[in-house]
């Protein structure tokens, strides 16, 4: 069984996935995979170079993430072309990692699990768990963590689904506006529930 874990920027996805990992649950992170599939010399990076041009590469042969990010931000067609290359690669690697999982159930963490429907990651999940937080909480956490401007964080939030819309897609919602202990207290019964669904009750 695969539980898709998602939430807006600064909601606490990393804290939640870390807790599940501490319980012995295999966690597959779509962000980590997204970096891996465009590693230096990878077939996916070669396709991106062929599609967008040699400028996507640094002298080291690695992808110039900052340049690509800035380019696709201003060119929607380039973003679509990039995603058409990367999304299938991310999905395939996620499928392989999930197939190799040996825990009673697996957690698939993806910030845009619901938004990026064409990536097909949500289709790999039997349930969706949303880590929810107020927008004020998101802004405080994200600005303190990433050293990003409020304007940049608000732009990222604007690209993500509004809280209510995201929560509508969820099978389970955990409110994470308080302490780590309170987050963990909400995750513990969910963990037991997922074990029971997976037929692996303690």
C-alpha positions as CSV (number, residue, x, y, z in Angstrom):
1,X,0.0,0.0,0.0
2,X,1.3,3.5,-0.9
3,X,0.3,6.6,1.0
4,X,0.8,9.8,-0.9
5,X,2.0,12.6,1.4
6,X,1.6,16.2,0.3
7,X,1.0,19.7,1.5
8,X,1.8,23.3,0.7
9,X,5.2,24.9,1.2
10,X,6.1,25.2,4.9
11,X,3.3,22.8,6.0
12,X,5.6,20.3,7.5
13,X,5.9,17.5,4.9
14,X,9.5,16.8,5.8
15,X,8.8,16.6,9.5
16,X,5.9,14.2,8.9
17,X,7.8,12.0,6.5
18,X,10.8,11.9,8.9
19,X,8.5,10.6,11.6
20,X,7.2,7.8,9.4
21,X,10.7,6.9,8.5
22,X,11.5,6.6,12.3
23,X,8.7,4.1,12.5
24,X,10.4,1.9,9.9
25,X,8.3,3.0,7.0
26,X,10.0,3.4,3.6
27,X,9.8,7.0,2.4
28,X,10.2,7.7,-1.3
29,X,10.7,11.5,-2.0
30,X,9.7,12.8,-5.4
31,X,11.9,15.9,-4.9
32,X,15.0,13.6,-4.4
33,X,14.0,11.6,-7.5
34,X,13.5,14.8,-9.5
35,X,17.1,15.7,-8.8
36,X,18.4,12.2,-9.5
37,X,16.7,11.8,-12.9
38,X,18.6,14.9,-14.2
39,X,22.0,13.9,-12.8
40,X,25.0,14.7,-14.9
41,X,25.1,12.4,-18.0
42,X,21.6,11.0,-17.4
43,X,19.4,10.2,-20.4
44,X,16.8,12.7,-19.1
45,X,19.3,15.5,-18.9
46,X,20.4,14.7,-22.4
47,X,16.8,15.0,-23.6
48,X,16.4,18.4,-21.9
49,X,19.6,19.6,-23.5
50,X,18.4,18.5,-27.0
51,X,15.0,20.1,-26.4
52,X,16.0,23.4,-24.8
53,X,19.6,23.9,-25.8
54,X,23.2,23.6,-24.5
55,X,22.6,26.6,-22.2
56,X,20.9,24.2,-19.7
57,X,24.3,22.7,-18.8
58,X,26.9,24.2,-16.5
59,X,30.6,23.8,-17.6
60,X,30.7,20.9,-15.2
61,X,28.1,19.1,-17.3
62,X,25.5,19.3,-14.6
63,X,22.2,21.0,-15.1
64,X,22.1,24.7,-14.5
65,X,19.0,24.5,-12.2
66,X,18.8,28.3,-11.6
67,X,18.9,29.1,-15.3
68,X,16.4,26.4,-16.2
69,X,14.1,27.5,-13.3
70,X,14.2,31.1,-14.4
71,X,13.6,30.2,-18.0
72,X,10.6,28.0,-17.5
73,X,9.1,30.5,-15.0
74,X,8.9,33.0,-17.9
75,X,8.2,30.6,-20.7
76,X,5.1,28.3,-20.1
77,X,5.8,26.3,-23.3
78,X,9.3,25.5,-22.1
79,X,7.9,24.4,-18.7
80,X,5.5,22.0,-20.6
81,X,8.4,20.7,-22.7
82,X,10.5,20.2,-19.5
83,X,7.7,18.4,-17.6
84,X,7.0,16.2,-20.6
85,X,10.5,14.9,-20.3
86,X,11.0,14.8,-16.5
87,X,7.6,13.6,-15.3
88,X,7.7,10.1,-17.0
89,X,11.3,9.7,-15.7
90,X,10.2,10.7,-12.1
91,X,7.2,8.3,-12.2
92,X,9.3,5.4,-13.4
93,X,11.9,5.8,-10.8
94,X,9.2,6.2,-8.1
95,X,7.6,3.0,-9.3
96,X,10.9,1.2,-9.1
97,X,11.6,2.5,-5.6
98,X,8.1,1.6,-4.4
99,X,8.4,-1.9,-5.9
100,X,11.6,-2.4,-3.8
101,X,10.0,-1.2,-0.6
102,X,9.9,-3.8,2.2
103,X,8.0,-1.9,4.9
104,X,4.3,-2.8,5.5
105,X,3.3,0.3,3.5
106,X,5.2,3.1,1.8
107,X,5.1,6.9,1.9
108,X,5.4,8.8,-1.4
109,X,6.2,12.4,-0.6
110,X,5.4,14.9,-3.4
111,X,4.8,18.6,-3.0
112,X,2.7,18.8,-6.2
113,X,1.1,15.3,-5.8
114,X,-2.3,16.6,-6.6
115,X,-1.4,19.6,-8.8
116,X,0.8,17.7,-11.2
117,X,-1.8,15.2,-12.3
118,X,0.0,14.6,-15.6
119,X,3.0,13.3,-13.6
120,X,0.8,10.4,-12.6
121,X,2.3,10.1,-9.1
122,X,-1.2,10.3,-7.4
123,X,-2.2,7.2,-9.4
124,X,0.5,5.2,-7.6
125,X,-1.2,5.9,-4.2
126,X,-4.0,4.2,-2.5
127,X,-4.6,7.0,-0.1
128,X,-3.6,10.7,0.1
129,X,-2.5,12.3,3.4
130,X,-2.3,16.1,3.4
131,X,-0.3,18.0,6.0
132,X,-2.2,21.2,6.4
133,X,-1.2,24.5,7.9
134,X,-2.5,28.1,7.8
135,X,-1.0,30.4,5.2
136,X,0.5,32.5,8.0
137,X,2.2,29.4,9.4
138,X,3.5,28.4,6.0
139,X,5.0,31.9,5.4
140,X,6.7,32.0,8.8
141,X,8.2,28.5,8.4
142,X,9.2,28.8,4.8
143,X,10.9,32.2,5.2
144,X,12.8,31.0,8.3
145,X,13.9,27.8,6.6
146,X,14.8,28.7,3.1
147,X,16.0,32.3,3.3
148,X,13.6,33.2,0.6
149,X,11.7,36.4,0.2
150,X,8.1,36.6,1.2
151,X,7.3,37.5,-2.4
152,X,9.0,34.4,-3.7
153,X,7.2,32.2,-1.1
154,X,3.9,33.7,-2.0
155,X,4.6,33.1,-5.7
156,X,5.3,29.4,-4.9
157,X,2.1,29.2,-2.8
158,X,0.1,30.8,-5.7
159,X,1.3,27.9,-7.9
160,X,0.0,25.4,-5.4
161,X,-3.6,24.5,-4.8
162,X,-5.5,26.6,-2.2
163,X,-5.7,24.8,1.1
164,X,-9.4,23.9,0.8
165,X,-9.0,22.5,-2.7
166,X,-6.0,20.4,-1.7
167,X,-7.8,19.1,1.4
168,X,-10.8,18.0,-0.7
169,X,-8.5,15.5,-2.5
170,X,-7.3,14.1,0.8
171,X,-8.3,10.8,2.5
172,X,-6.6,12.1,5.6
173,X,-5.7,15.6,6.8
174,X,-3.4,16.4,9.6
175,X,-3.3,20.0,10.9
176,X,0.2,21.1,11.6
177,X,0.0,24.6,13.1
178,X,1.5,23.8,16.5
179,X,4.4,21.8,17.9
180,X,6.3,18.7,16.5
181,X,4.9,16.7,19.5
182,X,1.3,17.6,18.5
183,X,2.1,16.6,14.8
184,X,3.5,13.3,16.0
185,X,0.5,12.7,18.2
186,X,-1.8,13.0,15.1
187,X,0.4,10.8,13.0
188,X,0.6,7.9,15.5
189,X,-3.0,6.7,15.1
190,X,-2.8,7.2,11.3
191,X,0.3,4.9,11.3
192,X,-1.7,2.2,13.2
193,X,-4.6,2.7,10.8
194,X,-2.3,2.3,7.8
195,X,-0.7,-0.8,9.3
196,X,-4.2,-2.3,9.7
197,X,-5.1,-1.4,6.1
198,X,-1.9,-3.1,5.0
199,X,-2.8,-6.1,7.0
200,X,0.3,-5.7,9.3
201,X,-1.2,-4.7,12.6
202,X,1.4,-4.6,15.4
